[in-house]
């Protein structure tokens, strides 16, 4: 029972996914479970080389990572430019609790996820991904227009 109460779930859709740029440094040694999953939102590729998810109505594909130590959030918050005492638009990303689903549409669990405001995505020049899935291996070559 005690270990269940300490489990920390994080839904990742970008550089924190297994095989992506930040997984090894931030998650690999600490993660205890990885489950393919989705949550609701809209996904964008940013010209800086990583994605952003906004609130929305699309099935954003990612991985539900489970950790035994909730302190993982401290290092992830630093990576994502999030401070809880700041307003969402003052953070690079803000963290929110979401329901995460299996690909057969069954609810799995609540998890933390990192969102960007739509205004920030627009400011970055983000491109909406209709595939609702991101990988650095495919999107480093995305062409971005300067406005």
N, CA and C atoms as a LAMMPS dump frame, in Angstrom:
ITEM: TIMESTEP
0
ITEM: NUMBER OF ATOMS
441
ITEM: BOX BOUNDS ff ff ff
-5.0000000000000000e+02 5.0000000000000000e+02
-5.0000000000000000e+02 5.0000000000000000e+02
-5.0000000000000000e+02 5.0000000000000000e+02
ITEM: ATOMS id mol type element x y z
1 1 1 N 0.818 -1.198 0
2 1 2 C 0 0 0
3 1 3 C 0.86 1.259 0
4 2 1 N 1.898 1.279 0.822
5 2 2 C 2.713 2.473 0.924
6 2 3 C 3.326 2.849 -0.42
7 3 1 N 3.844 1.873 -1.178
8 3 2 C 4.472 2.188 -2.462
9 3 3 C 3.445 2.715 -3.462
10 4 1 N 2.196 2.257 -3.385
11 4 2 C 1.163 2.764 -4.284
12 4 3 C 0.928 4.249 -4.06
13 5 1 N 0.919 4.674 -2.809
14 5 2 C 0.655 6.075 -2.526
15 5 3 C 1.802 6.968 -2.99
16 6 1 N 2.995 6.406 -3.154
17 6 2 C 4.134 7.184 -3.611
18 6 3 C 4.301 7.158 -5.12
19 7 1 N 3.525 6.336 -5.82
20 7 2 C 3.667 6.261 -7.269
21 7 3 C 3.306 7.602 -7.893
22 8 1 N 4.153 8.019 -8.805
23 8 2 C 3.941 9.271 -9.522
24 8 3 C 3.853 8.94 -11.003
25 9 1 N 2.731 9.271 -11.62
26 9 2 C 2.52 9.004 -13.047
27 9 3 C 2.686 10.292 -13.84
28 10 1 N 3.419 10.184 -14.952
29 10 2 C 3.645 11.331 -15.827
30 10 3 C 3.386 10.886 -17.26
31 11 1 N 2.51 11.607 -17.962
32 11 2 C 2.262 11.338 -19.373
33 11 3 C 3.253 12.164 -20.177
34 12 1 N 4.046 11.476 -21.027
35 12 2 C 5.049 12.164 -21.846
36 12 3 C 4.745 11.948 -23.319
37 13 1 N 5.01 12.97 -24.124
38 13 2 C 4.673 12.926 -25.549
39 13 3 C 5.809 13.428 -26.43
40 14 1 N 6.94 13.796 -25.811
41 14 2 C 8.03 14.405 -26.566
42 14 3 C 9.391 13.857 -26.206
43 15 1 N 10.288 14.74 -25.789
44 15 2 C 11.68 14.346 -25.565
45 15 3 C 11.877 13.463 -24.344
46 16 1 N 10.859 13.299 -23.512
47 16 2 C 10.959 12.413 -22.35
48 16 3 C 10.501 10.989 -22.645
49 17 1 N 10.016 10.731 -23.858
50 17 2 C 9.614 9.365 -24.224
51 17 3 C 10.858 8.485 -24.371
52 18 1 N 10.73 7.179 -24.113
53 18 2 C 11.851 6.265 -24.34
54 18 3 C 12.38 6.407 -25.768
55 19 1 N 13.707 6.5 -25.881
56 19 2 C 14.344 6.639 -27.182
57 19 3 C 14.521 8.071 -27.641
58 20 1 N 13.934 9.021 -26.924
59 20 2 C 14.062 10.434 -27.299
60 20 3 C 15.16 11.108 -26.466
61 21 1 N 15.443 12.353 -26.782
62 21 2 C 16.63 13.063 -26.297
63 21 3 C 16.788 13.139 -24.779
64 22 1 N 15.713 13.303 -24.017
65 22 2 C 15.841 13.508 -22.573
66 22 3 C 15.48 12.301 -21.716
67 23 1 N 15.066 11.2 -22.334
68 23 2 C 14.648 10.041 -21.539
69 23 3 C 15.793 9.492 -20.697
70 24 1 N 16.955 9.27 -21.293
71 24 2 C 18.077 8.656 -20.571
72 24 3 C 18.505 9.512 -19.383
73 25 1 N 18.619 10.802 -19.571
74 25 2 C 19.114 11.686 -18.519
75 25 3 C 18.116 11.886 -17.376
76 26 1 N 16.822 11.903 -17.686
77 26 2 C 15.831 12.257 -16.671
78 26 3 C 15 11.089 -16.147
79 27 1 N 14.809 10.047 -16.955
80 27 2 C 13.818 9.03 -16.591
81 27 3 C 14.346 7.602 -16.512
82 28 1 N 15.265 7.242 -17.369
83 28 2 C 15.627 5.837 -17.571
84 28 3 C 15.94 5.085 -16.283
85 29 1 N 16.717 5.671 -15.395
86 29 2 C 17.122 4.988 -14.158
87 29 3 C 16.035 5.015 -13.085
88 30 1 N 14.993 5.808 -13.285
89 30 2 C 13.99 6.007 -12.234
90 30 3 C 12.621 5.425 -12.557
91 31 1 N 12.34 5.199 -13.83
92 31 2 C 11.008 4.748 -14.236
93 31 3 C 10.807 3.282 -13.853
94 32 1 N 9.61 2.947 -13.353
95 32 2 C 9.308 1.565 -12.975
96 32 3 C 8.293 0.921 -13.915
97 33 1 N 7.612 1.724 -14.73
98 33 2 C 6.664 1.176 -15.713
99 33 3 C 6.492 2.178 -16.846
100 34 1 N 6.311 1.625 -18.06
101 34 2 C 6.081 2.431 -19.262
102 34 3 C 4.892 1.826 -19.99
103 35 1 N 3.865 2.626 -20.232
104 35 2 C 2.657 2.13 -20.875
105 35 3 C 2.267 3.044 -22.033
106 36 1 N 2.201 2.519 -23.262
107 36 2 C 1.702 3.339 -24.371
108 36 3 C 0.287 3.825 -24.042
109 37 1 N 0.018 5.092 -24.33
110 37 2 C -1.254 5.678 -23.905
111 37 3 C -1.542 6.936 -24.719
112 38 1 N -2.719 7.513 -24.446
113 38 2 C -3.045 8.819 -25.016
114 38 3 C -3.798 9.637 -23.987
115 39 1 N -3.815 10.939 -24.223
116 39 2 C -4.664 11.852 -23.478
117 39 3 C -5.198 12.87 -24.475
118 40 1 N -6.127 13.684 -24.034
119 40 2 C -6.752 14.665 -24.923
120 40 3 C -5.967 15.957 -24.934
121 41 1 N -5.767 16.505 -26.134
122 41 2 C -5.063 17.766 -26.31
123 41 3 C -4.817 18.006 -27.786
124 42 1 N -3.988 18.966 -28.105
125 42 2 C -3.52 19.205 -29.47
126 42 3 C -2.003 19.261 -29.407
127 43 1 N -1.344 18.643 -30.388
128 43 2 C 0.107 18.504 -30.38
129 43 3 C 0.724 19.347 -31.485
130 44 1 N 1.801 20.023 -31.15
131 44 2 C 2.497 20.911 -32.081
132 44 3 C 3.983 20.595 -32.098
133 45 1 N 4.598 20.681 -33.279
134 45 2 C 6.054 20.646 -33.415
135 45 3 C 6.531 22.087 -33.346
136 46 1 N 7.554 22.324 -32.546
137 46 2 C 8.115 23.663 -32.416
138 46 3 C 9.452 23.729 -33.146
139 47 1 N 9.798 24.875 -33.728
140 47 2 C 11.052 24.989 -34.469
141 47 3 C 12.295 24.853 -33.595
142 48 1 N 12.125 24.859 -32.273
143 48 2 C 13.257 24.675 -31.365
144 48 3 C 13.637 23.204 -31.207
145 49 1 N 12.875 22.29 -31.836
146 49 2 C 13.245 20.877 -31.837
147 49 3 C 12.529 19.998 -30.836
148 50 1 N 11.502 20.516 -30.196
149 50 2 C 10.693 19.695 -29.292
150 50 3 C 9.231 20.085 -29.46
151 51 1 N 8.315 19.257 -28.934
152 51 2 C 6.891 19.527 -29.139
153 51 3 C 6.254 20.284 -27.979
154 52 1 N 5.014 20.655 -28.196
155 52 2 C 4.184 21.237 -27.147
156 52 3 C 2.779 20.677 -27.298
157 53 1 N 2.136 20.444 -26.16
158 53 2 C 0.74 20.024 -26.155
159 53 3 C -0.069 21.16 -25.539
160 54 1 N -1.19 21.467 -26.184
161 54 2 C -2.132 22.435 -25.635
162 54 3 C -3.405 21.691 -25.262
163 55 1 N -4.269 22.359 -24.523
164 55 2 C -5.58 21.779 -24.27
165 55 3 C -6.288 21.659 -25.61
166 56 1 N -7.024 20.561 -25.811
167 56 2 C -7.694 20.361 -27.081
168 56 3 C -8.487 19.077 -27.109
169 57 1 N -8.953 18.706 -28.306
170 57 2 C -9.871 17.577 -28.461
171 57 3 C -9.324 16.438 -29.305
172 58 1 N -8.012 16.362 -29.467
173 58 2 C -7.399 15.277 -30.242
174 58 3 C -6.767 14.264 -29.292
175 59 1 N -6.603 13.045 -29.763
176 59 2 C -5.94 12.006 -28.973
177 59 3 C -4.428 12.13 -29.172
178 60 1 N -3.757 12.723 -28.209
179 60 2 C -2.305 12.881 -28.276
180 60 3 C -1.663 11.593 -27.776
181 61 1 N -0.859 10.977 -28.639
182 61 2 C -0.211 9.711 -28.307
183 61 3 C 1.077 9.951 -27.533
184 62 1 N 1.324 9.091 -26.556
185 62 2 C 2.535 9.198 -25.759
186 62 3 C 2.736 7.957 -24.92
187 63 1 N 3.448 8.147 -23.823
188 63 2 C 3.768 7.058 -22.906
189 63 3 C 3.427 7.505 -21.493
190 64 1 N 2.767 6.636 -20.75
191 64 2 C 2.54 6.86 -19.329
192 64 3 C 3.741 6.279 -18.593
193 65 1 N 4.522 7.139 -17.957
194 65 2 C 5.671 6.704 -17.168
195 65 3 C 5.275 6.705 -15.703
196 66 1 N 5.638 5.643 -14.992
197 66 2 C 5.364 5.558 -13.56
198 66 3 C 6.685 5.523 -12.804
199 67 1 N 6.739 6.292 -11.73
200 67 2 C 7.928 6.407 -10.892
201 67 3 C 7.532 6.116 -9.451
202 68 1 N 8.444 5.539 -8.671
203 68 2 C 8.173 5.295 -7.256
204 68 3 C 8.41 6.525 -6.395
205 69 1 N 9.132 7.495 -6.91
206 69 2 C 9.489 8.674 -6.129
207 69 3 C 8.878 9.933 -6.749
208 70 1 N 7.928 10.56 -6.063
209 70 2 C 7.314 11.771 -6.601
210 70 3 C 8.297 12.936 -6.75
211 71 1 N 9.49 12.817 -6.16
212 71 2 C 10.51 13.86 -6.314
213 71 3 C 10.962 13.998 -7.761
214 72 1 N 10.632 13.024 -8.619
215 72 2 C 10.955 13.117 -10.045
216 72 3 C 10.396 14.411 -10.629
217 73 1 N 9.28 14.874 -10.08
218 73 2 C 8.646 16.086 -10.61
219 73 3 C 9.547 17.314 -10.481
220 74 1 N 10.401 17.343 -9.463
221 74 2 C 11.299 18.492 -9.302
222 74 3 C 12.233 18.628 -10.498
223 75 1 N 12.848 17.522 -10.925
224 75 2 C 13.77 17.608 -12.066
225 75 3 C 13.009 17.816 -13.373
226 76 1 N 11.834 17.196 -13.515
227 76 2 C 11.046 17.404 -14.732
228 76 3 C 10.531 18.842 -14.81
229 77 1 N 10.128 19.402 -13.674
230 77 2 C 9.671 20.794 -13.654
231 77 3 C 10.783 21.738 -14.116
232 78 1 N 12.015 21.489 -13.658
233 78 2 C 13.146 22.328 -14.093
234 78 3 C 13.348 22.215 -15.596
235 79 1 N 13.327 20.979 -16.117
236 79 2 C 13.495 20.768 -17.553
237 79 3 C 12.42 21.509 -18.341
238 80 1 N 11.186 21.452 -17.872
239 80 2 C 10.048 22.014 -18.599
240 80 3 C 9.822 23.505 -18.326
241 81 1 N 10.681 24.104 -17.513
242 81 2 C 10.542 25.537 -17.242
243 81 3 C 9.288 25.871 -16.461
244 82 1 N 8.922 24.985 -15.522
245 82 2 C 7.676 25.149 -14.769
246 82 3 C 7.966 25.456 -13.304
247 83 1 N 7.318 26.479 -12.781
248 83 2 C 7.319 26.779 -11.352
249 83 3 C 5.869 26.957 -10.929
250 84 1 N 5.456 26.199 -9.928
251 84 2 C 4.039 26.15 -9.549
252 84 3 C 3.483 27.492 -9.101
253 85 1 N 4.306 28.355 -8.55
254 85 2 C 3.799 29.64 -8.053
255 85 3 C 3.613 30.674 -9.159
256 86 1 N 4.085 30.386 -10.379
257 86 2 C 3.924 31.327 -11.492
258 86 3 C 2.649 31.025 -12.271
259 87 1 N 2.08 32.046 -12.881
260 87 2 C 0.929 31.864 -13.776
261 87 3 C 1.362 31.04 -14.982
262 88 1 N 0.423 30.299 -15.573
263 88 2 C 0.727 29.392 -16.689
264 88 3 C 1.477 30.097 -17.811
265 89 1 N 1.061 31.306 -18.174
266 89 2 C 1.693 32.008 -19.299
267 89 3 C 3.106 32.501 -18.984
268 90 1 N 3.509 32.468 -17.716
269 90 2 C 4.868 32.869 -17.336
270 90 3 C 5.827 31.682 -17.305
271 91 1 N 5.297 30.481 -17.381
272 91 2 C 6.11 29.268 -17.471
273 91 3 C 6.29 28.911 -18.938
274 92 1 N 7.37 28.156 -19.252
275 92 2 C 7.435 27.639 -20.62
276 92 3 C 6.326 26.605 -20.799
277 93 1 N 6.217 25.697 -19.842
278 93 2 C 5.12 24.722 -19.796
279 93 3 C 4.457 24.846 -18.435
280 94 1 N 3.212 24.434 -18.344
281 94 2 C 2.571 24.306 -17.041
282 94 3 C 2.163 22.852 -16.866
283 95 1 N 2.132 22.409 -15.613
284 95 2 C 1.827 21.009 -15.304
285 95 3 C 0.386 20.906 -14.834
286 96 1 N -0.338 19.916 -15.374
287 96 2 C -1.735 19.697 -14.996
288 96 3 C -2.004 18.203 -14.896
289 97 1 N -2.983 17.848 -14.091
290 97 2 C -3.395 16.454 -13.947
291 97 3 C -4.377 16.102 -15.066
292 98 1 N -4.14 14.96 -15.706
293 98 2 C -4.993 14.51 -16.814
294 98 3 C -5.338 13.04 -16.633
295 99 1 N -6.432 12.627 -17.247
296 99 2 C -6.743 11.202 -17.329
297 99 3 C -6.03 10.663 -18.563
298 100 1 N -5.415 9.5 -18.409
299 100 2 C -4.682 8.862 -19.502
300 100 3 C -5.415 7.575 -19.857
301 101 1 N -5.47 7.278 -21.166
302 101 2 C -6.254 6.154 -21.68
303 101 3 C -5.378 5.183 -22.458
304 102 1 N -5.789 3.91 -22.449
305 102 2 C -5.153 2.907 -23.303
306 102 3 C -5.658 3.113 -24.726
307 103 1 N -4.968 2.506 -25.695
308 103 2 C -5.37 2.69 -27.089
309 103 3 C -6.692 1.998 -27.422
310 104 1 N -7.21 1.175 -26.495
311 104 2 C -8.56 0.636 -26.69
312 104 3 C -9.583 1.441 -25.872
313 105 1 N -9.21 2.684 -25.544
314 105 2 C -10.093 3.686 -24.931
315 105 3 C -10.5 3.412 -23.49
316 106 1 N -9.743 2.579 -22.783
317 106 2 C -10.018 2.353 -21.36
318 106 3 C -9.201 3.332 -20.52
319 107 1 N -9.817 3.959 -19.513
320 107 2 C -9.042 4.832 -18.628
321 107 3 C -7.967 4.016 -17.905
322 108 1 N -6.753 4.548 -17.858
323 108 2 C -5.665 3.863 -17.153
324 108 3 C -5.476 4.472 -15.775
325 109 1 N -5.213 5.789 -15.741
326 109 2 C -4.92 6.443 -14.471
327 109 3 C -4.819 7.946 -14.679
328 110 1 N -4.845 8.671 -13.584
329 110 2 C -4.514 10.098 -13.616
330 110 3 C -3 10.208 -13.718
331 111 1 N -2.54 11.256 -14.372
332 111 2 C -1.106 11.489 -14.511
333 111 3 C -0.864 12.985 -14.647
334 112 1 N 0.36 13.375 -14.371
335 112 2 C 0.776 14.739 -14.658
336 112 3 C 1.156 14.826 -16.121
337 113 1 N 0.886 15.967 -16.742
338 113 2 C 1.313 16.231 -18.118
339 113 3 C 1.721 17.694 -18.201
340 114 1 N 2.631 17.968 -19.112
341 114 2 C 3.111 19.338 -19.307
342 114 3 C 2.472 19.927 -20.553
343 115 1 N 1.822 21.072 -20.374
344 115 2 C 1.125 21.791 -21.438
345 115 3 C 1.805 23.13 -21.696
346 116 1 N 1.604 23.641 -22.897
347 116 2 C 2.007 24.995 -23.241
348 116 3 C 0.724 25.742 -23.604
349 117 1 N 0.683 27.027 -23.328
350 117 2 C -0.491 27.796 -23.737
351 117 3 C -0.474 27.951 -25.258
352 118 1 N -1.646 28.082 -25.851
353 118 2 C -1.736 28.258 -27.296
354 118 3 C -1.019 29.537 -27.73
355 119 1 N -1.108 30.592 -26.93
356 119 2 C -0.415 31.843 -27.258
357 119 3 C 1.093 31.617 -27.359
358 120 1 N 1.649 30.809 -26.452
359 120 2 C 3.086 30.517 -26.507
360 120 3 C 3.432 29.675 -27.732
361 121 1 N 2.589 28.7 -28.056
362 121 2 C 2.819 27.875 -29.248
363 121 3 C 2.858 28.766 -30.49
364 122 1 N 1.923 29.696 -30.583
365 122 2 C 1.878 30.619 -31.72
366 122 3 C 3.14 31.477 -31.744
367 123 1 N 3.55 31.96 -30.571
368 123 2 C 4.758 32.784 -30.481
369 123 3 C 5.994 32.006 -30.948
370 124 1 N 6.071 30.724 -30.631
371 124 2 C 7.182 29.867 -31.076
372 124 3 C 7.101 29.545 -32.57
373 125 1 N 5.93 29.715 -33.172
374 125 2 C 5.746 29.332 -34.571
375 125 3 C 5.469 27.849 -34.72
376 126 1 N 4.751 27.27 -33.752
377 126 2 C 4.449 25.841 -33.766
378 126 3 C 3.562 25.427 -34.929
379 127 1 N 3.748 24.189 -35.369
380 127 2 C 2.945 23.596 -36.442
381 127 3 C 2.146 22.445 -35.845
382 128 1 N 0.819 22.495 -36.011
383 128 2 C -0.039 21.44 -35.466
384 128 3 C 0.246 20.12 -36.18
385 129 1 N 0.399 19.065 -35.375
386 129 2 C 0.67 17.731 -35.909
387 129 3 C -0.637 16.957 -35.997
388 130 1 N -1.105 16.723 -37.203
389 130 2 C -2.363 15.996 -37.38
390 130 3 C -2.205 14.521 -37.039
391 131 1 N -0.965 14.03 -37.004
392 131 2 C -0.72 12.632 -36.623
393 131 3 C -0.921 12.426 -35.124
394 132 1 N -0.904 13.519 -34.35
395 132 2 C -1.038 13.477 -32.889
396 132 3 C 0.053 12.664 -32.22
397 133 1 N 1.187 12.538 -32.89
398 133 2 C 2.339 11.813 -32.367
399 133 3 C 3.597 12.565 -32.782
400 134 1 N 4.586 12.619 -31.894
401 134 2 C 5.826 13.333 -32.176
402 134 3 C 7.011 12.423 -31.902
403 135 1 N 8.011 12.515 -32.743
404 135 2 C 9.314 11.935 -32.457
405 135 3 C 10.372 12.857 -33.027
406 136 1 N 11.428 13.066 -32.289
407 136 2 C 12.512 13.916 -32.753
408 136 3 C 13.159 13.383 -34.009
409 137 1 N 13.083 12.088 -34.196
410 137 2 C 13.687 11.466 -35.369
411 137 3 C 12.97 11.896 -36.648
412 138 1 N 11.684 12.204 -36.548
413 138 2 C 10.91 12.597 -37.727
414 138 3 C 10.755 14.099 -37.873
415 139 1 N 10.774 14.832 -36.788
416 139 2 C 10.391 16.238 -36.856
417 139 3 C 11.544 17.225 -36.852
418 140 1 N 12.785 16.767 -36.759
419 140 2 C 13.888 17.724 -36.848
420 140 3 C 13.933 18.332 -38.235
421 141 1 N 13.411 17.625 -39.225
422 141 2 C 13.418 18.134 -40.591
423 141 3 C 12.176 18.911 -40.977
424 142 1 N 11.253 19.15 -40.038
425 142 2 C 10.029 19.897 -40.357
426 142 3 C 10.415 21.307 -40.779
427 143 1 N 9.785 21.781 -41.797
428 143 2 C 10.053 23.109 -42.34
429 143 3 C 9.165 24.134 -41.648
430 144 1 N 9.753 25.149 -41.077
431 144 2 C 9.006 26.204 -40.391
432 144 3 C 9.159 27.496 -41.17
433 145 1 N 8.044 28.192 -41.365
434 145 2 C 8.051 29.491 -42.042
435 145 3 C 8.269 30.589 -41.022
436 146 1 N 9.043 31.565 -41.381
437 146 2 C 9.161 32.764 -40.541
438 146 3 C 8.05 33.722 -40.93
439 147 1 N 7.302 34.195 -39.951
440 147 2 C 6.201 35.129 -40.237
441 147 3 C 6.665 36.559 -40.126
